[in-house]
Amino acid sequence: MEEEKLDPDTKLPMLDENGKVITEEKEIKIPMFKPVTVFDISQTDGKPLPTLAEAPVGNVQNYDVFLEALRRSTPMPIVRKETGT
């Protein structure tokens, strides 16, 4: 797209030596989504993927001290919720 070139100080259109407005080519980027194929896990087969960690179970020695150290060492809020199990 061609657009008038503006003076950075006055914000008025810049003129060439003949007094005509200088234009420049501007690229316009339009954000959009690209269509892609997706699938559901039920459409796959094979061995299960390994898990990175198991859900914590049992008791932790000095849990309160551990939780406080964790809260102080991370910028993320830590919230404890009962799971009902």
N, CA, C and O atoms as CSV, one atom per row, in Angstrom:
chain,resi,resn,atom,element,x,y,z
A,1,MET,N,N,0.839,-1.162,0.000
A,1,MET,CA,C,0.000,0.000,0.000
A,1,MET,C,C,0.892,1.235,0.000
A,1,MET,O,O,1.878,1.290,0.735
A,2,GLU,N,N,0.558,2.204,-0.803
A,2,GLU,CA,C,1.317,3.456,-0.833
A,2,GLU,C,C,0.709,4.434,0.153
A,2,GLU,O,O,-0.510,4.531,0.294
A,3,GLU,N,N,1.595,5.162,0.837
A,3,GLU,CA,C,1.160,6.101,1.858
A,3,GLU,C,C,2.038,7.335,1.794
A,3,GLU,O,O,3.212,7.253,1.434
A,4,GLU,N,N,1.462,8.488,2.147
A,4,GLU,CA,C,2.252,9.710,2.161
A,4,GLU,C,C,3.339,9.607,3.216
A,4,GLU,O,O,3.096,9.135,4.326
A,5,LYS,N,N,4.544,10.054,2.863
A,5,LYS,CA,C,5.644,10.056,3.818
A,5,LYS,C,C,5.523,11.326,4.655
A,5,LYS,O,O,5.473,12.431,4.114
A,6,LEU,N,N,5.477,11.163,5.986
A,6,LEU,CA,C,5.285,12.292,6.882
A,6,LEU,C,C,6.594,12.711,7.524
A,6,LEU,O,O,7.447,11.880,7.838
A,7,ASP,N,N,6.738,14.018,7.715
A,7,ASP,CA,C,7.895,14.556,8.434
A,7,ASP,C,C,7.781,14.118,9.888
A,7,ASP,O,O,6.729,14.312,10.497
A,8,PRO,N,N,8.838,13.527,10.468
A,8,PRO,CA,C,8.745,13.020,11.837
A,8,PRO,C,C,8.506,14.122,12.874
A,8,PRO,O,O,7.950,13.854,13.939
A,9,ASP,N,N,8.922,15.359,12.574
A,9,ASP,CA,C,8.757,16.458,13.536
A,9,ASP,C,C,7.400,17.143,13.397
A,9,ASP,O,O,6.696,17.338,14.387
A,10,THR,N,N,7.037,17.507,12.173
A,10,THR,CA,C,5.809,18.283,11.957
A,10,THR,C,C,4.592,17.404,11.682
A,10,THR,O,O,3.454,17.859,11.792
A,11,LYS,N,N,4.833,16.158,11.328
A,11,LYS,CA,C,3.766,15.211,10.954
A,11,LYS,C,C,3.016,15.644,9.692
A,11,LYS,O,O,1.920,15.152,9.422
A,12,LEU,N,N,3.602,16.562,8.918
A,12,LEU,CA,C,3.020,16.998,7.653
A,12,LEU,C,C,3.639,16.193,6.514
A,12,LEU,O,O,4.756,15.693,6.647
A,13,PRO,N,N,2.915,16.061,5.383
A,13,PRO,CA,C,3.477,15.316,4.248
A,13,PRO,C,C,4.775,15.952,3.755
A,13,PRO,O,O,4.885,17.175,3.669
A,14,MET,N,N,5.755,15.106,3.434
A,14,MET,CA,C,7.033,15.585,2.907
A,14,MET,C,C,6.889,15.801,1.397
A,14,MET,O,O,6.166,15.071,0.719
A,15,LEU,N,N,7.588,16.812,0.890
A,15,LEU,CA,C,7.513,17.141,-0.526
A,15,LEU,C,C,8.869,16.906,-1.187
A,15,LEU,O,O,9.917,17.068,-0.563
A,16,ASP,N,N,8.825,16.516,-2.475
A,16,ASP,CA,C,10.078,16.363,-3.216
A,16,ASP,C,C,10.501,17.726,-3.759
A,16,ASP,O,O,9.878,18.738,-3.437
A,17,GLU,N,N,11.560,17.764,-4.587
A,17,GLU,CA,C,12.083,19.029,-5.108
A,17,GLU,C,C,11.099,19.735,-6.038
A,17,GLU,O,O,11.239,20.933,-6.287
A,18,ASN,N,N,10.105,19.008,-6.556
A,18,ASN,CA,C,9.104,19.596,-7.444
A,18,ASN,C,C,7.830,20.011,-6.693
A,18,ASN,O,O,6.875,20.500,-7.297
A,19,GLY,N,N,7.831,19.811,-5.370
A,19,GLY,CA,C,6.666,20.190,-4.571
A,19,GLY,C,C,5.581,19.136,-4.520
A,19,GLY,O,O,4.480,19.393,-4.032
A,20,LYS,N,N,5.887,17.942,-5.026
A,20,LYS,CA,C,4.895,16.858,-4.994
A,20,LYS,C,C,5.086,16.043,-3.710
A,20,LYS,O,O,6.194,15.898,-3.194
A,21,VAL,N,N,3.975,15.528,-3.225
A,21,VAL,CA,C,4.005,14.719,-2.005
A,21,VAL,C,C,4.762,13.420,-2.264
A,21,VAL,O,O,4.506,12.726,-3.248
A,22,ILE,N,N,5.697,13.102,-1.370
A,22,ILE,CA,C,6.475,11.857,-1.468
A,22,ILE,C,C,5.624,10.728,-0.885
A,22,ILE,O,O,5.053,10.855,0.198
A,23,THR,N,N,5.556,9.641,-1.616
A,23,THR,CA,C,4.841,8.456,-1.101
A,23,THR,C,C,5.847,7.334,-0.909
A,23,THR,O,O,6.899,7.293,-1.548
A,24,GLU,N,N,5.495,6.433,-0.016
A,24,GLU,CA,C,6.345,5.267,0.218
A,24,GLU,C,C,5.463,4.038,0.368
A,24,GLU,O,O,4.305,4.117,0.778
A,25,GLU,N,N,6.046,2.910,0.023
A,25,GLU,CA,C,5.343,1.636,0.103
A,25,GLU,C,C,5.335,1.174,1.556
A,25,GLU,O,O,6.390,1.092,2.184
A,26,LYS,N,N,4.160,0.872,2.094
A,26,LYS,CA,C,4.014,0.382,3.464
A,26,LYS,C,C,3.468,-1.035,3.430
A,26,LYS,O,O,2.539,-1.340,2.682
A,27,GLU,N,N,4.049,-1.883,4.236
A,27,GLU,CA,C,3.556,-3.252,4.353
A,27,GLU,C,C,2.539,-3.298,5.479
A,27,GLU,O,O,2.800,-2.823,6.584
A,28,ILE,N,N,1.386,-3.869,5.193
A,28,ILE,CA,C,0.344,-4.002,6.197
A,28,ILE,C,C,0.272,-5.466,6.601
A,28,ILE,O,O,0.124,-6.348,5.756
A,29,LYS,N,N,0.379,-5.715,7.906
A,29,LYS,CA,C,0.275,-7.085,8.417
A,29,LYS,C,C,-1.084,-7.251,9.082
A,29,LYS,O,O,-1.452,-6.486,9.974
A,30,ILE,N,N,-1.809,-8.241,8.644
A,30,ILE,CA,C,-3.125,-8.523,9.199
A,30,ILE,C,C,-3.027,-9.827,9.984
A,30,ILE,O,O,-2.797,-10.884,9.396
A,31,PRO,N,N,-3.202,-9.764,11.324
A,31,PRO,CA,C,-3.115,-10.991,12.099
A,31,PRO,C,C,-4.295,-11.916,11.779
A,31,PRO,O,O,-5.440,-11.472,11.694
A,32,MET,N,N,-4.004,-13.173,11.608
A,32,MET,CA,C,-5.063,-14.139,11.329
A,32,MET,C,C,-4.594,-15.529,11.724
A,32,MET,O,O,-3.410,-15.748,11.983
A,33,PHE,N,N,-5.511,-16.438,11.766
A,33,PHE,CA,C,-5.200,-17.815,12.104
A,33,PHE,C,C,-5.068,-18.639,10.832
A,33,PHE,O,O,-5.751,-18.405,9.835
A,34,LYS,N,N,-4.178,-19.598,10.904
A,34,LYS,CA,C,-3.951,-20.491,9.779
A,34,LYS,C,C,-4.718,-21.785,10.043
A,34,LYS,O,O,-4.570,-22.370,11.116
A,35,PRO,N,N,-5.532,-22.245,9.096
A,35,PRO,CA,C,-6.249,-23.505,9.331
A,35,PRO,C,C,-5.270,-24.682,9.342
A,35,PRO,O,O,-4.404,-24.802,8.476
A,36,VAL,N,N,-5.430,-25.528,10.326
A,36,VAL,CA,C,-4.582,-26.712,10.441
A,36,VAL,C,C,-5.455,-27.918,10.775
A,36,VAL,O,O,-6.578,-27.767,11.256
A,37,THR,N,N,-4.940,-29.090,10.522
A,37,THR,CA,C,-5.642,-30.320,10.858
A,37,THR,C,C,-5.376,-30.653,12.317
A,37,THR,O,O,-4.235,-30.592,12.776
A,38,VAL,N,N,-6.412,-30.998,13.034
A,38,VAL,CA,C,-6.267,-31.417,14.427
A,38,VAL,C,C,-6.878,-32.798,14.582
A,38,VAL,O,O,-7.624,-33.259,13.718
A,39,PHE,N,N,-6.558,-33.452,15.683
A,39,PHE,CA,C,-7.115,-34.772,15.926
A,39,PHE,C,C,-7.402,-34.926,17.406
A,39,PHE,O,O,-6.887,-34.170,18.230
A,40,ASP,N,N,-8.212,-35.890,17.734
A,40,ASP,CA,C,-8.546,-36.217,19.105
A,40,ASP,C,C,-7.684,-37.398,19.535
A,40,ASP,O,O,-7.351,-38.259,18.721
A,41,ILE,N,N,-7.330,-37.435,20.799
A,41,ILE,CA,C,-6.487,-38.529,21.307
A,41,ILE,C,C,-7.114,-39.901,21.038
A,41,ILE,O,O,-6.396,-40.891,20.903
A,42,SER,N,N,-8.444,-39.965,20.958
A,42,SER,CA,C,-9.106,-41.251,20.693
A,42,SER,C,C,-8.833,-41.740,19.265
A,42,SER,O,O,-9.066,-42.912,18.967
A,43,GLN,N,N,-8.350,-40.875,18.392
A,43,GLN,CA,C,-8.045,-41.258,17.021
A,43,GLN,C,C,-6.604,-41.745,16.874
A,43,GLN,O,O,-6.140,-41.985,15.760
A,44,THR,N,N,-5.901,-41.890,17.987
A,44,THR,CA,C,-4.509,-42.329,17.941
A,44,THR,C,C,-4.382,-43.704,18.552
A,44,THR,O,O,-5.291,-44.188,19.226
A,45,ASP,N,N,-3.237,-44.333,18.308
A,45,ASP,CA,C,-2.952,-45.602,18.964
A,45,ASP,C,C,-1.463,-45.650,19.266
A,45,ASP,O,O,-0.704,-44.781,18.836
A,46,GLY,N,N,-1.058,-46.653,19.997
A,46,GLY,CA,C,0.338,-46.775,20.381
A,46,GLY,C,C,0.488,-46.823,21.886
A,46,GLY,O,O,-0.491,-46.757,22.629
A,47,LYS,N,N,1.725,-46.939,22.323
A,47,LYS,CA,C,1.995,-46.993,23.757
A,47,LYS,C,C,1.707,-45.632,24.386
A,47,LYS,O,O,1.904,-44.597,23.748
A,48,PRO,N,N,1.240,-45.630,25.637
A,48,PRO,CA,C,0.999,-44.349,26.309
A,48,PRO,C,C,2.300,-43.557,26.445
A,48,PRO,O,O,3.379,-44.133,26.583
A,49,LEU,N,N,2.184,-42.248,26.405
A,49,LEU,CA,C,3.340,-41.390,26.582
A,49,LEU,C,C,3.763,-41.379,28.048
A,49,LEU,O,O,2.914,-41.491,28.933
A,50,PRO,N,N,5.054,-41.247,28.319
A,50,PRO,CA,C,5.495,-41.203,29.714
A,50,PRO,C,C,5.008,-39.918,30.390
A,50,PRO,O,O,4.866,-38.878,29.747
A,51,THR,N,N,4.759,-40.009,31.690
A,51,THR,CA,C,4.356,-38.823,32.441
A,51,THR,C,C,5.593,-38.173,33.038
A,51,THR,O,O,6.574,-38.849,33.349
A,52,LEU,N,N,5.540,-36.868,33.193
A,52,LEU,CA,C,6.671,-36.144,33.760
A,52,LEU,C,C,6.707,-36.257,35.272
A,52,LEU,O,O,7.780,-36.249,35.876
A,53,ALA,N,N,5.538,-36.362,35.881
A,53,ALA,CA,C,5.494,-36.451,37.340
A,53,ALA,C,C,4.181,-37.103,37.743
A,53,ALA,O,O,3.187,-37.034,37.020
A,54,GLU,N,N,4.194,-37.713,38.865
A,54,GLU,CA,C,2.982,-38.310,39.401
A,54,GLU,C,C,2.338,-37.322,40.356
A,54,GLU,O,O,3.003,-36.430,40.883
A,55,ALA,N,N,1.052,-37.483,40.574
A,55,ALA,CA,C,0.356,-36.632,41.537
A,55,ALA,C,C,0.927,-36.910,42.926
A,55,ALA,O,O,1.151,-38.068,43.280
A,56,PRO,N,N,1.164,-35.862,43.717
A,56,PRO,CA,C,1.718,-36.071,45.054
A,56,PRO,C,C,0.709,-36.766,45.963
A,56,PRO,O,O,-0.463,-36.394,46.024
A,57,VAL,N,N,1.188,-37.767,46.655
A,57,VAL,CA,C,0.350,-38.504,47.617
A,57,VAL,C,C,1.161,-38.733,48.881
A,57,VAL,O,O,2.391,-38.691,48.859
A,58,GLY,N,N,0.461,-38.976,49.981
A,58,GLY,CA,C,1.151,-39.287,51.231
A,58,GLY,C,C,1.475,-38.028,52.016
A,58,GLY,O,O,0.911,-36.960,51.776
A,59,ASN,N,N,2.390,-38.175,52.954
A,59,ASN,CA,C,2.781,-37.070,53.828
A,59,ASN,C,C,4.194,-36.621,53.504
A,59,ASN,O,O,5.038,-37.425,53.107
A,60,VAL,N,N,4.443,-35.333,53.676
A,60,VAL,CA,C,5.763,-34.763,53.441
A,60,VAL,C,C,6.280,-34.260,54.784
A,60,VAL,O,O,5.606,-33.495,55.472
A,61,GLN,N,N,7.490,-34.700,55.151
A,61,GLN,CA,C,8.080,-34.208,56.390
A,61,GLN,C,C,8.300,-32.702,56.285
A,61,GLN,O,O,8.737,-32.207,55.246
A,62,ASN,N,N,7.998,-31.979,57.353
A,62,ASN,CA,C,8.193,-30.527,57.406
A,62,ASN,C,C,7.484,-29.829,56.243
A,62,ASN,O,O,8.034,-28.924,55.616
A,63,TYR,N,N,6.259,-30.266,55.971
A,63,TYR,CA,C,5.501,-29.722,54.833
A,63,TYR,C,C,5.369,-28.203,54.898
A,63,TYR,O,O,5.556,-27.519,53.892
A,64,ASP,N,N,5.048,-27.672,56.082
A,64,ASP,CA,C,4.870,-26.223,56.208
A,64,ASP,C,C,6.148,-25.463,55.853
A,64,ASP,O,O,6.091,-24.418,55.205
A,65,VAL,N,N,7.300,-25.990,56.278
A,65,VAL,CA,C,8.581,-25.352,55.966
A,65,VAL,C,C,8.853,-25.442,54.454
A,65,VAL,O,O,9.292,-24.475,53.832
A,66,PHE,N,N,8.584,-26.615,53.884
A,66,PHE,CA,C,8.761,-26.820,52.450
A,66,PHE,C,C,7.881,-25.862,51.646
A,66,PHE,O,O,8.351,-25.229,50.701
A,67,LEU,N,N,6.592,-25.754,52.026
A,67,LEU,CA,C,5.658,-24.889,51.305
A,67,LEU,C,C,6.069,-23.425,51.414
A,67,LEU,O,O,5.976,-22.688,50.432
A,68,GLU,N,N,6.520,-22.993,52.582
A,68,GLU,CA,C,6.950,-21.606,52.748
A,68,GLU,C,C,8.189,-21.321,51.895
A,68,GLU,O,O,8.285,-20.253,51.291
A,69,ALA,N,N,9.130,-22.252,51.839
A,69,ALA,CA,C,10.326,-22.083,51.001
A,69,ALA,C,C,9.927,-21.998,49.527
A,69,ALA,O,O,10.491,-21.209,48.770
A,70,LEU,N,N,8.966,-22.805,49.134
A,70,LEU,CA,C,8.480,-22.791,47.756
A,70,LEU,C,C,7.813,-21.455,47.436
A,70,LEU,O,O,8.048,-20.889,46.369
A,71,ARG,N,N,6.991,-20.949,48.341
A,71,ARG,CA,C,6.317,-19.652,48.134
A,71,ARG,C,C,7.330,-18.514,47.995
A,71,ARG,O,O,7.135,-17.609,47.184
A,72,ARG,N,N,8.403,-18.554,48.775
A,72,ARG,CA,C,9.401,-17.483,48.740
A,72,ARG,C,C,10.300,-17.554,47.503
A,72,ARG,O,O,10.895,-16.550,47.112
A,73,SER,N,N,10.398,-18.724,46.891
A,73,SER,CA,C,11.337,-18.886,45.787
A,73,SER,C,C,10.708,-18.732,44.406
A,73,SER,O,O,11.413,-18.802,43.399
A,74,THR,N,N,9.395,-18.524,44.343
A,74,THR,CA,C,8.760,-18.402,43.038
A,74,THR,C,C,7.900,-17.151,42.988
A,74,THR,O,O,7.268,-16.788,43.981
A,75,PRO,N,N,7.871,-16.478,41.817
A,75,PRO,CA,C,6.995,-15.305,41.687
A,75,PRO,C,C,5.533,-15.706,41.460
A,75,PRO,O,O,4.645,-14.854,41.513
A,76,MET,N,N,5.283,-16.966,41.213
A,76,MET,CA,C,3.922,-17.436,40.949
A,76,MET,C,C,3.184,-17.675,42.260
A,76,MET,O,O,3.774,-18.180,43.215
A,77,PRO,N,N,1.896,-17.317,42.319
A,77,PRO,CA,C,1.136,-17.598,43.536
A,77,PRO,C,C,0.917,-19.099,43.695
A,77,PRO,O,O,0.672,-19.812,42.721
A,78,ILE,N,N,1.009,-19.562,44.929
A,78,ILE,CA,C,0.786,-20.980,45.217
A,78,ILE,C,C,-0.463,-21.079,46.073
A,78,ILE,O,O,-0.551,-20.463,47.135
A,79,VAL,N,N,-1.429,-21.858,45.606
A,79,VAL,CA,C,-2.690,-22.030,46.305
A,79,VAL,C,C,-2.885,-23.518,46.546
A,79,VAL,O,O,-2.694,-24.335,45.646
A,80,ARG,N,N,-3.266,-23.859,47.767
A,80,ARG,CA,C,-3.495,-25.265,48.096
A,80,ARG,C,C,-4.986,-25.481,48.184
A,80,ARG,O,O,-5.685,-24.764,48.900
A,81,LYS,N,N,-5.478,-26.478,47.451
A,81,LYS,CA,C,-6.889,-26.813,47.488
A,81,LYS,C,C,-7.027,-28.312,47.773
A,81,LYS,O,O,-6.272,-29.134,47.255
A,82,GLU,N,N,-7.995,-28.635,48.595
A,82,GLU,CA,C,-8.270,-30.040,48.890
A,82,GLU,C,C,-8.938,-30.673,47.657
A,82,GLU,O,O,-9.775,-30.054,47.000
A,83,THR,N,N,-8.550,-31.901,47.368
A,83,THR,CA,C,-9.093,-32.587,46.191
A,83,THR,C,C,-10.293,-33.438,46.534
A,83,THR,O,O,-11.009,-33.880,45.636
A,84,GLY,N,N,-10.532,-33.677,47.804
A,84,GLY,CA,C,-11.690,-34.469,48.200
A,84,GLY,C,C,-11.434,-35.962,48.177
A,84,GLY,O,O,-12.371,-36.743,48.343
A,85,THR,N,N,-10.190,-36.384,47.976
A,85,THR,CA,C,-9.911,-37.821,47.974
A,85,THR,C,C,-9.268,-38.236,49.266
A,85,THR,O,O,-8.959,-39.413,49.450
